[in-house]
Amino acid sequence: MSNKFTTQSFLDAKLKKEKITMLTAYDYSMAQIIDTSGIDSILVGDSLGMVMQGHHSTLDVTMDDMVYHCRCVSRGVKNALLIGDMPFLSYHTSTEEAVKNAGRLIQEGKANAVKLEGGKNMIEPVKAIVRAQIPVMGHIGLTPQSVNIFGGYKVQGKNESKARALIEDALALEEAGVFSIVLEAVPEELARIITEKVKVPTIGIGAGRYCDGQVLVINDILGMFSDFTPKFVKQYAHLKANISEAVNEYIQDVKEQRFPEKEHTFTMDESILQKLHE
Ligand code: KIV
């Protein structure tokens, strides 16, 4: 029997009240580790603009970047549901562009589903992509592609009208056919209300305990990205320090001629060697 986690598994998990686990990945090796560890879903997030490319926001990420990283990740994934993020301006200009770009993530990037940011304002592209038989994950709350509208990375939905607008966004996305909705940086009480109101699972990032699942950026949980650490991140490892230590040891070994040793070295037949010296 296949262990593949599917969009149907997302819906089943909500019904069975089983929490859904999701992490980002951007390359083959990491995807393989995360997948074999048993994660339910892997997101190739446009957060790669920050953690892979070193930009200050996700706005510089292109469709070609996303396709490239999705394809790398897909080779390491056997069981997790692979979701490709639609980057800034890849679904905003027309529904035709949105379907074409979502299709690229499926055909070229080998993703199983796509994610895009926005609620009521993005219902047309969501419907068009779903009509093309491509599963869509919604994303509301703090949507990083709107950073210039929000004026920074701020918690969303704190007053009544903004909270009501987010509830309406979630209901509109559900109605448009998404299989799941990411809730980013919203108060957990609001995330709870949304989670109870929609039948599709909510996946929280900085949205508290009551969401149907959780997602975090892999570089954040491994302690590899230190430009900034949001309040909602829990670090499960401190790889930045570990990597620094390993690199320092390597530098010292090379400088002091402790590396390479015999076990790392190839030798040749003595008789051939003699001829080379003649
Ligand atoms: O780009 C990303 O990694 C994301 C998630 C963290 C939800 O959108």
Residues whose N, C-alpha, C, O or C-beta is under 5 A from the ligand:
A	BS01	KIV	T24 G45 D46 S47 V182 I205 V217
